[in-house]
Amino acid sequence: MNANILLVDLCSKYNLNPNVFYSWKEKFMEGGKLALTGALI
């Protein structure tokens, strides 16, 4: 993700509610942590 893009612009571009974005981001980050610990196969 390009850090120069504002969240509001990104959500507007893809017609996405910011709350949905944060929910997906949280799930993505947690899944990444689990993958790095070897918990997911």
N, C-alpha and C positions, 0 to 999 in steps of 0.2 A: 504494500500500500504506500502510496506517495504521501509523505508527511506534510506536503504543502497544500493538500486538498482539505478544505474544511469539512467537518462531518455533516454539517447542514447542506453543503453543496453535494456531497456524495449521496446522501439520503434523498435529496431532491432529484438528482439525476436518475436514480434507480427506483423512485417512488417508494421509498422505504421509511417506515416510522423509526425515529432514532431509538426508541425503547426496544424495538426488535433488533436493531443493530447491536445494542449493548448486550442483549440476551444471547445473541449468536456469538458475539466476541467472548463472553464469559465461558460459554460452552467450548468454544474453540481453544481458548487458553487452558482450560482445565484438561481437555483431551490431550493437548500437547504436553502438559506436565506429566500426565499418566503415561504417555508414550515414551517419554524420556526416562522414566523410572523402570520401564520394562513391564508395566502393569497390563498393557494392551498387547495382544499378539495378533 
